Amino acid sequence: MSASQVSLPQPIESIAVREFFEDFGEQLRLRLVTKPKTLSRSTIRERSVNRPALAVTGYFKYFAHKRIQLFGAGEMAFFREQSPARRSKLLAIMASKRIPCIVVSRNLAPTAEMIKILDEHGVPLFRTTLTSKAFTTEVTMLLEERFAPRTTCHGTLLDVRGIGTLIRGDSGAGKSEAALALIERGHSLVADDMVRVKLLSDHSPVGFCDDMSRGYMECRGIGIINIEELFGIRFVRLDKRIDLVVTFLEDSSETEPDRTGLERKSFDILGVEVPHMEIPLRPGRDMARLVEVAAMVQAARQLGHDSATEFNEKLLNKMNQ
């Protein structure tokens, strides 16, 4: 894959309830009440939680059926006041609309009709010890992360002095060698070769790697190396926001590097313009040191300090005098 290639965004349109339960069940303190086979039929198609207060009264015109349905103390209290026939009818209507699942908060006991009707329609029913507010907060954050748009970039992502730095370049440009030198200087590896990127709700592109390849690097002539075993666990990070993209360019007569730093470039990642610096490759250049300085320059710019602009202003003032 060439330096210019970035895979198209991969939208996540739904999540299987079984996957949701396996991944987050313990964190959300969920316990399945219906039969296990109900997990295989349902999918979550929206990242929000719905409190079906109107639905339990029989009003379904604007029913958000694609969301997790959360029954809190209020919904359960009103629901119990209805006759068994009324409860069965309301639940049958809700289940017929292909809701992903129902969660009862505060560890409240579901009614017999809830278990029976939902089992018949193949809709999972969960209980959680969390309050409605706590569950809503937790599950919304988890779903926002899981539904986040994703893509893949070719390069090496590191945490350099707190700046998430994605090093790009053609195959054999020396990305892994520069990354290895940066790790030796105390910086941390996030992902090598294939960087997975997700866009969080605050429009921050966050890079990570697959579990299988986490902590591993390919170094030409040596092979696959384990960073954690060679340097220690603190030199490996699970993920990092991408603050800077550095591209290694083959030096040629057509390559005109930026000599002042006044020209700002950006690199598009999932619709977010990330600051971009291009560094020409030349024999004898310490590319790792240049990447480290580039990260330091970006950190200073984030704090409002730009040496190129400051020097340009001093030069203009001198000329005016």
C-alpha positions as CSV (number, residue, x, y, z in Angstrom):
1,M,0.0,0.0,0.0
2,S,1.4,3.4,-1.0
3,A,1.8,6.4,1.3
4,S,-1.2,8.1,-0.3
5,Q,-3.7,5.2,0.3
6,V,-6.2,5.4,3.1
7,S,-9.1,3.0,3.1
8,L,-12.6,4.3,2.8
9,P,-14.6,4.8,6.1
10,Q,-16.4,1.8,7.3
11,P,-19.8,2.8,8.9
12,I,-21.1,0.6,11.7
13,E,-24.8,0.4,11.1
14,S,-25.8,-2.2,13.7
15,I,-24.4,-4.4,16.6
16,A,-25.7,-7.8,17.4
17,V,-27.2,-8.0,20.9
18,R,-25.1,-11.2,21.6
19,E,-21.9,-9.3,20.8
20,F,-23.1,-6.3,22.9
21,F,-23.8,-8.7,25.9
22,E,-20.5,-10.6,25.6
23,D,-18.5,-7.4,25.3
24,F,-20.2,-5.1,27.8
25,G,-22.4,-7.4,30.0
26,E,-20.0,-7.5,32.9
27,Q,-19.3,-3.7,32.8
28,L,-23.1,-2.9,32.6
29,R,-23.9,-5.6,35.2
30,L,-26.4,-7.3,32.9
31,R,-28.0,-10.6,33.6
32,L,-30.0,-12.4,30.9
33,V,-33.6,-13.3,32.1
34,T,-35.0,-14.8,28.9
35,K,-33.6,-17.9,27.2
36,P,-30.1,-17.7,25.6
37,K,-31.5,-18.4,22.2
38,T,-33.1,-14.9,22.2
39,L,-29.6,-13.4,21.9
40,S,-29.1,-14.7,18.3
41,R,-32.0,-12.8,16.7
42,S,-31.7,-9.1,17.7
43,T,-29.5,-6.2,16.6
44,I,-29.0,-2.7,18.0
45,R,-29.4,-0.2,15.2
46,E,-29.0,3.1,17.1
47,R,-26.5,4.3,19.6
48,S,-29.1,5.9,22.0
49,V,-31.3,4.4,24.8
50,N,-35.1,4.8,24.8
51,R,-37.2,5.2,27.9
52,P,-40.6,3.8,26.6
53,A,-42.8,5.9,28.9
54,L,-45.3,6.6,26.1
55,A,-45.2,3.1,24.8
56,V,-46.3,1.6,28.1
57,T,-49.4,3.8,27.9
58,G,-50.2,2.4,24.5
59,Y,-48.9,5.4,22.3
60,F,-46.5,4.0,19.6
61,K,-46.6,6.8,17.0
62,Y,-43.0,8.0,17.6
63,F,-41.7,4.8,19.2
64,A,-37.9,4.6,18.8
65,H,-37.9,0.8,18.2
66,K,-34.3,0.6,16.9
67,R,-32.8,1.5,20.4
68,I,-32.3,-0.4,23.6
69,Q,-35.5,-0.1,25.7
70,L,-34.8,0.8,29.3
71,F,-37.5,0.2,31.9
72,G,-36.8,2.2,35.0
73,A,-38.7,2.5,38.3
74,G,-41.3,4.7,36.8
75,E,-42.1,2.5,33.8
76,M,-42.2,-0.6,35.9
77,A,-44.5,0.9,38.5
78,F,-47.0,2.0,35.8
79,F,-46.6,-1.3,34.0
80,R,-47.5,-3.3,37.1
81,E,-50.7,-1.3,37.6
82,Q,-52.0,-2.5,34.3
83,S,-54.0,-5.8,33.9
84,P,-52.1,-8.9,32.8
85,A,-54.0,-8.8,29.5
86,R,-53.1,-5.2,28.9
87,R,-49.4,-5.9,29.7
88,S,-49.3,-8.8,27.3
89,K,-50.8,-6.7,24.6
90,L,-48.4,-3.8,25.0
91,L,-45.4,-6.1,25.1
92,A,-46.5,-8.0,22.0
93,I,-46.8,-4.7,20.1
94,M,-43.3,-3.6,21.3
95,A,-41.8,-7.0,20.3
96,S,-43.4,-7.0,16.9
97,K,-41.6,-3.7,16.1
98,R,-38.3,-5.6,16.3
99,I,-36.8,-3.9,19.3
100,P,-33.3,-5.1,20.0
101,C,-33.8,-5.8,23.7
102,I,-35.3,-4.6,27.0
103,V,-33.3,-3.7,30.1
104,V,-34.8,-3.4,33.6
105,S,-32.7,-1.1,35.9
106,R,-32.2,-1.2,39.7
107,N,-32.4,-5.0,39.5
108,L,-36.2,-4.7,39.5
109,A,-38.0,-8.0,38.9
110,P,-39.8,-8.2,35.5
111,T,-43.4,-9.3,35.3
112,A,-44.3,-12.9,34.3
113,E,-45.8,-11.4,31.1
114,M,-42.5,-9.8,30.1
115,I,-40.6,-13.0,30.3
116,K,-43.2,-15.0,28.5
117,I,-44.0,-12.6,25.6
118,L,-40.3,-11.7,25.0
119,D,-39.3,-15.4,25.0
120,E,-42.0,-16.1,22.4
121,H,-40.9,-13.2,20.2
122,G,-37.1,-13.9,20.6
123,V,-36.4,-10.5,22.3
124,P,-33.7,-10.6,25.0
125,L,-34.7,-9.3,28.5
126,F,-31.9,-8.2,30.9
127,R,-31.7,-7.0,34.5
128,T,-29.0,-4.6,35.7
129,T,-28.2,-3.5,39.2
130,L,-27.3,0.0,37.9
131,T,-29.7,2.9,38.2
132,S,-31.4,4.2,35.0
133,K,-29.2,7.3,35.0
134,A,-25.9,5.3,35.5
135,F,-26.9,2.7,32.9
136,T,-27.8,5.3,30.3
137,T,-24.5,7.2,30.8
138,E,-22.4,4.0,30.6
139,V,-24.2,2.4,27.6
140,T,-24.3,5.7,25.6
141,M,-20.5,6.0,25.9
142,L,-20.0,2.4,24.9
143,L,-22.3,2.6,21.9
144,E,-20.8,5.9,20.7
145,E,-17.4,4.3,20.7
146,R,-18.7,1.1,19.0
147,F,-20.7,3.0,16.3
148,A,-17.8,5.4,15.5
149,P,-16.8,5.6,11.8
150,R,-13.6,3.7,11.1
151,T,-10.9,3.5,8.5
152,T,-7.4,2.1,8.1
153,C,-4.1,4.1,7.4
154,H,-0.8,2.7,6.3
155,G,1.9,3.9,8.7
156,T,3.2,3.8,12.2
157,L,1.5,5.6,15.1
158,L,3.4,6.6,18.2
159,D,2.9,8.8,21.2
160,V,5.7,11.3,21.0
161,R,5.8,13.6,24.0
162,G,2.1,13.4,24.3
163,I,1.5,14.1,20.6
164,G,-0.1,11.2,18.6
165,T,2.2,11.1,15.6
166,L,1.4,9.0,12.5
167,I,4.5,8.4,10.4
168,R,3.7,7.7,6.7
169,G,5.8,6.9,3.7
170,D,6.3,4.5,0.9
171,S,7.3,0.9,1.6
172,G,10.9,0.8,2.7
173,A,11.1,4.5,3.5
174,G,12.3,3.7,7.1
175,K,9.1,4.3,9.1
176,S,9.7,1.3,11.4
177,E,13.3,2.2,11.9
178,A,12.5,5.7,12.9
179,A,9.8,4.4,15.2
180,L,12.2,2.0,16.8
181,A,14.7,4.8,17.4
182,L,11.9,6.9,19.0
183,I,10.9,4.0,21.3
184,E,14.6,3.8,22.4
185,R,14.3,7.4,23.4
186,G,11.3,6.7,25.6
187,H,8.3,7.2,23.4
188,S,5.5,4.7,23.0
189,L,4.2,2.5,20.1
190,V,0.5,2.4,19.3
191,A,0.4,0.6,16.0
192,D,2.8,-0.5,13.2
193,D,2.0,-0.9,9.5
194,M,-1.8,-1.0,9.6
195,V,-3.3,1.7,11.9
196,R,-7.0,1.4,12.6
197,V,-8.7,4.8,13.2
198,K,-12.1,5.6,14.7
199,L,-13.8,9.0,14.9
200,L,-15.2,9.7,18.3
201,S,-18.2,12.0,19.0
202,D,-15.9,15.0,19.7
203,H,-14.5,14.6,16.1
204,S,-11.2,13.3,17.3
205,P,-9.5,10.6,15.2
206,V,-8.1,8.0,17.5
207,G,-5.7,5.4,16.3
208,F,-5.3,1.8,17.6
209,C,-4.4,-1.6,16.3
210,D,-5.8,-5.1,16.4
211,D,-5.4,-7.2,19.6
212,M,-3.3,-9.7,17.7
213,S,-0.7,-7.2,16.5
214,R,-0.6,-4.9,19.5
215,G,3.0,-4.3,20.6
216,Y,4.6,-5.9,17.6
217,M,6.7,-4.3,14.9
218,E,8.3,-5.4,11.6
219,C,11.9,-4.4,11.2
220,R,13.5,-5.2,7.8
221,G,16.4,-7.6,8.2
222,I,15.4,-8.6,11.7
223,G,11.8,-9.6,11.4
224,I,8.9,-9.2,13.8
225,I,9.9,-7.9,17.2
226,N,7.9,-7.6,20.5
227,I,8.3,-4.1,21.9
228,E,6.8,-5.1,25.3
229,E,9.4,-7.8,25.8
230,L,12.3,-5.8,24.6
231,F,11.6,-2.4,26.2
232,G,8.7,-2.9,28.7
233,I,5.0,-2.5,29.0
234,R,5.1,1.3,29.3
235,F,6.4,1.6,25.7
236,V,3.1,0.2,24.3
237,R,-0.2,2.2,24.2
238,L,-3.7,0.8,23.5
239,D,-4.7,3.9,21.5
240,K,-3.9,7.6,20.9
241,R,-5.6,10.6,19.3
242,I,-3.8,11.5,16.1
243,D,-2.5,15.0,16.4
244,L,0.1,15.1,13.7
245,V,0.9,13.3,10.4
246,V,4.5,13.1,9.3
247,T,5.2,11.8,5.7
248,F,8.7,10.7,4.6
249,L,9.2,11.8,1.0
250,E,11.8,10.5,-1.4
251,D,14.3,13.3,-2.0
252,S,14.4,14.5,-5.7
253,S,14.8,17.6,-7.8
254,E,11.0,17.9,-7.8
255,T,10.8,17.8,-4.0
256,E,10.7,21.3,-2.6
257,P,10.6,21.1,1.2
258,D,9.1,23.8,3.4
259,R,12.0,25.8,4.7
260,T,10.1,28.3,6.9
261,G,7.2,26.5,8.4
262,L,4.8,29.2,7.4
263,E,3.0,27.0,4.9
264,R,0.5,24.8,6.8
265,K,-0.6,21.5,5.3
266,S,-3.2,19.1,6.5
267,F,-4.1,15.4,6.1
268,D,-7.7,14.3,5.9
269,I,-8.6,11.4,8.3
270,L,-12.4,10.6,8.4
271,G,-13.2,14.2,7.5
272,V,-10.9,15.8,10.1
273,E,-8.0,17.9,8.9
274,V,-4.9,16.8,10.9
275,P,-1.7,18.9,10.8
276,H,0.7,17.4,8.2
277,M,4.5,17.8,7.8
278,E,6.6,16.4,5.0
279,I,10.2,15.5,5.6
280,P,12.5,14.6,2.6
281,L,14.6,11.5,3.0
282,R,18.4,12.1,2.6
283,P,21.4,9.9,3.5
284,G,22.7,10.6,7.0
285,R,19.6,12.4,8.3
286,D,18.4,11.4,11.7
287,M,14.7,10.9,10.8
288,A,13.7,9.9,14.3
289,R,15.1,13.1,15.7
290,L,13.3,15.1,13.0
291,V,10.0,13.4,13.9
292,E,10.6,14.1,17.5
293,V,11.2,17.8,16.8
294,A,8.1,17.9,14.6
295,A,6.0,16.6,17.5
296,M,7.5,19.2,19.8
297,V,6.7,22.0,17.3
298,Q,3.1,20.7,17.1
299,A,2.8,20.7,20.9
300,A,4.0,24.3,21.0
301,R,1.5,25.3,18.3
302,Q,-1.3,23.7,20.3
303,L,-0.3,25.9,23.2
304,G,-0.3,29.0,20.9
305,H,3.5,29.3,20.3
306,D,4.6,29.2,16.7
307,S,8.3,30.0,16.1
308,A,8.0,30.4,12.3
309,T,5.2,33.0,12.7
310,E,7.1,34.8,15.5
311,F,10.3,35.0,13.5
312,N,8.4,36.2,10.4
313,E,6.8,39.0,12.5
314,K,10.2,40.0,13.8
315,L,11.6,40.1,10.3
316,L,8.7,42.2,9.1
317,N,9.1,44.6,12.0
318,K,12.8,44.9,11.3
319,M,12.2,45.7,7.6
320,N,9.6,48.3,8.5
321,Q,12.1,50.0,10.8
